[in-house]
Amino acid sequence: MYQTDHYEGMIAETVVIPGHNGDPIRAYYARPLGAGPFPAVVLIHHFPGWDEWYREATRKFAHHGYLAISPNLYERMGHGTPEDMGAAARAAGGVPDDQAVGDIAGAMHFARGQAYSNGKVGVFGTCSGGRHAFLAACRAPGFAAVVECWGGRVVMPPEQLTANWPVAPIDYTADLPCPILGLFGADDRSPTPEQVAQHEAALKQHGKQYEFHMYEGAGHGFFYYDRAAYRQEQAVDGWGKIWAFLEKYLSV
């Protein structure tokens, strides 16, 4: 619990890490100053891109005592504004799942390898990043907790499968090695409440440890304070659930 006499300090910077196939990719990295050891969280950006909201969220995690790293999953699209790179990713049909998982695994290994890490790494994502967070936890061994916020296309009908997204993430549920927290809006259309129910049913079927919360009066992206979708009450409650969940599973 934060106290007014606590020392505060952090460093935040862009770093270059090995991603999928060893490709160098940029990541935004923030950490508390001090010897630690600190738990770590990999933050997976949404379809709009590797943007300012994700940099703020990365620093928010560092403020709460985590080594926080957000890799640029659109690195290979080139460079420009986050909006331009998000548009390029959409035009390309999204990044390939194998590539995304490799980049996220690279961020996990970077964070765990720091001298001030406690060895435990969680993964957090919103929107497409929520999908990627679940997918990476299932396919990249080593995550100790998942926070999936309104992850669209975890549940995918066959007609949505593509060369980039050949397998619906829900089909990897049996491989999930760690607890998952899911936050969703009842007014969302991707995922719909029905798709969230399918997601939950798969977790139950495979005996996974999970905690799902469905927020009434909220839709897609209800954490984003700079957008009309923002819902203050639901967002504040959701952040509280995130801190409690990660404290439970990532602290020593």
C-alpha positions in Angstrom: 0.0 0.0 0.0 1.3 3.4 -0.9 2.4 5.6 2.0 3.2 9.4 1.9 6.7 8.8 3.3 7.7 6.3 0.6 10.5 7.2 -1.8 9.3 7.5 -5.4 11.4 7.4 -8.6 11.3 5.8 -11.9 13.1 5.7 -15.2 11.3 5.4 -18.5 12.8 5.0 -21.9 12.7 3.4 -25.3 14.9 0.2 -25.5 15.7 -2.2 -28.3 15.1 -5.9 -27.5 15.2 -9.2 -29.5 11.7 -10.0 -30.8 10.4 -12.8 -33.0 13.3 -14.7 -34.7 15.7 -12.4 -32.9 14.5 -9.3 -34.9 15.4 -6.1 -33.1 12.2 -4.3 -32.0 11.6 -1.2 -30.0 9.9 -1.3 -26.6 8.9 1.3 -24.1 10.3 0.3 -20.7 9.6 1.9 -17.3 10.8 0.7 -13.9 10.9 1.9 -10.3 14.3 3.1 -9.1 15.7 0.9 -6.4 17.2 -2.5 -6.0 13.9 -4.4 -6.0 13.3 -7.2 -6.6 10.3 -6.2 -8.6 7.7 -8.2 -10.5 7.3 -7.5 -14.2 4.4 -6.9 -16.6 4.5 -6.9 -20.4 1.9 -4.5 -21.8 0.5 -5.4 -25.3 -0.9 -2.4 -27.2 -4.2 -2.3 -29.0 -5.1 -2.1 -32.7 -4.9 1.8 -32.7 -1.1 1.3 -32.2 1.8 1.7 -29.9 0.5 5.0 -28.7 0.5 7.6 -25.9 -2.1 5.7 -23.8 0.2 2.7 -23.7 3.2 4.8 -22.6 1.1 6.3 -19.8 -0.1 2.8 -18.8 3.5 1.5 -18.8 4.5 4.3 -16.4 1.4 3.6 -14.3 2.6 0.0 -13.8 6.1 1.2 -12.9 4.5 3.6 -10.3 2.8 0.6 -8.8 6.1 -1.2 -8.4 6.4 -3.2 -11.6 9.1 -3.5 -14.3 6.8 -2.6 -17.2 7.6 -3.1 -20.9 5.5 -2.5 -23.9 6.9 -3.8 -27.2 6.0 -2.3 -30.5 4.2 -5.1 -32.3 4.1 -3.0 -35.5 7.8 -2.5 -35.7 8.0 -4.2 -39.1 5.4 -1.9 -40.6 7.9 1.0 -40.6 7.8 4.1 -38.5 5.5 7.1 -38.3 2.7 8.2 -36.1 1.0 5.5 -34.0 -2.2 6.2 -36.0 -0.4 5.7 -39.3 1.2 2.5 -38.1 -2.1 1.3 -36.8 -3.7 1.9 -40.2 -0.9 0.0 -41.9 -1.4 -2.9 -39.6 -5.2 -3.0 -40.3 -4.5 -2.8 -44.0 -2.1 -5.8 -43.7 -4.8 -7.8 -41.8 -3.0 -7.5 -38.5 0.3 -8.8 -37.4 0.8 -12.6 -37.8 0.1 -14.4 -34.5 3.4 -16.3 -34.5 5.3 -13.0 -34.9 3.3 -11.3 -32.1 3.8 -14.2 -29.7 7.6 -14.1 -30.5 7.8 -10.4 -29.8 5.9 -10.7 -26.5 8.1 -13.6 -25.5 11.1 -11.4 -26.2 9.7 -8.7 -23.9 9.1 -11.3 -21.2 12.6 -12.6 -21.3 14.1 -9.1 -21.3 12.1 -8.2 -18.2 12.9 -11.4 -16.4 16.6 -11.0 -17.2 17.0 -7.7 -15.3 19.0 -7.9 -12.1 16.2 -6.3 -10.1 13.5 -8.7 -11.3 11.8 -11.1 -8.9 11.5 -13.6 -11.8 7.7 -13.4 -12.1 6.2 -11.8 -15.3 2.6 -11.1 -16.1 1.0 -9.9 -19.4 -1.6 -7.2 -19.8 -3.5 -6.1 -23.0 -6.6 -4.3 -24.2 -8.6 -4.9 -27.3 -6.4 -6.8 -29.8 -3.7 -6.6 -27.1 -6.1 -8.5 -24.8 -6.3 -11.2 -27.5 -2.5 -11.2 -27.8 -2.1 -11.4 -24.1 -4.2 -14.5 -23.8 -2.6 -16.0 -26.9 1.0 -15.4 -25.7 0.3 -16.8 -22.2 -0.9 -20.0 -23.8 1.9 -20.3 -26.4 5.0 -18.7 -24.8 5.9 -20.5 -21.6 6.8 -18.4 -18.6 3.9 -16.1 -17.8 2.6 -16.1 -14.2 -0.6 -14.1 -14.7 -2.7 -12.7 -17.5 -4.9 -9.5 -17.5 -7.2 -9.6 -20.6 -9.2 -6.4 -21.1 -12.0 -6.8 -23.6 -10.0 -9.0 -25.9 -11.7 -9.2 -29.2 -11.4 -12.2 -31.4 -10.3 -14.6 -28.7 -13.4 -16.4 -29.9 -13.4 -16.5 -33.7 -15.8 -18.2 -36.1 -14.1 -20.1 -39.0 -14.8 -17.3 -41.5 -12.6 -14.9 -39.4 -9.5 -17.1 -39.6 -6.8 -15.9 -41.9 -3.2 -16.7 -42.8 -2.1 -14.2 -40.1 -4.6 -15.6 -37.6 -4.9 -19.3 -38.4 -6.1 -20.5 -35.0 -8.7 -19.0 -32.7 -7.0 -18.2 -29.3 -9.8 -20.0 -27.4 -8.6 -23.2 -29.0 -5.3 -22.9 -27.0 -7.2 -22.7 -23.6 -5.9 -26.1 -22.5 -2.4 -24.7 -22.6 -3.0 -21.7 -20.4 -0.5 -22.1 -17.5 -1.5 -19.4 -15.2 -4.5 -17.5 -13.7 -6.3 -15.0 -15.8 -8.3 -11.8 -15.0 -10.8 -10.7 -17.6 -12.5 -7.3 -17.7 -15.4 -6.8 -20.2 -18.1 -4.3 -21.1 -21.7 -5.5 -21.4 -22.3 -3.2 -24.3 -19.2 -4.4 -26.3 -19.6 -6.0 -29.7 -16.1 -7.4 -29.9 -16.2 -9.4 -27.7 -19.9 -9.7 -27.2 -21.2 -11.0 -23.9 -22.0 -14.2 -25.7 -18.4 -14.6 -26.8 -17.2 -13.8 -23.2 -19.5 -16.6 -22.0 -17.9 -19.0 -24.5 -14.4 -17.9 -23.3 -15.4 -18.5 -19.7 -16.9 -21.9 -20.5 -13.7 -23.0 -22.1 -11.7 -21.9 -19.0 -14.1 -23.9 -16.8 -14.0 -26.9 -19.1 -10.2 -27.1 -18.8 -10.1 -26.3 -15.1 -8.3 -23.0 -15.4 -8.1 -20.4 -12.6 -9.9 -17.3 -13.7 -11.7 -14.2 -12.6 -14.1 -12.5 -15.1 -16.0 -9.2 -14.5 -18.7 -7.9 -16.9 -19.4 -4.2 -16.4 -22.9 -2.9 -17.1 -23.0 0.5 -18.9 -19.6 0.0 -20.5 -18.6 -0.9 -24.0 -15.3 -1.4 -25.8 -12.4 0.6 -24.5 -13.9 1.9 -21.3 -10.5 2.6 -19.8 -9.6 5.1 -22.5 -10.1 8.5 -20.8 -9.5 10.4 -24.0 -12.4 8.7 -25.9 -16.2 8.8 -25.7 -16.1 5.2 -24.6 -14.6 6.1 -21.2 -16.6 5.1 -18.1 -15.0 6.5 -15.0 -16.6 4.4 -12.4 -16.1 1.1 -14.2 -12.5 2.0 -15.1 -11.5 2.9 -11.6 -13.0 -0.3 -10.3 -11.3 -2.3 -13.1 -7.9 -0.8 -12.2 -8.4 -1.8 -8.6 -9.1 -5.4 -9.6 -5.9 -5.4 -11.7 -3.7 -4.3 -8.8 -5.2 -6.8 -6.5 -4.9 -9.6 -9.0 -1.3 -8.9 -9.9 -0.3 -8.4 -6.2 -1.7 -11.9 -5.5 0.1 -13.7 -8.3 3.3 -11.8 -9.0 4.6 -10.7 -5.6 7.2 -12.9 -4.0 
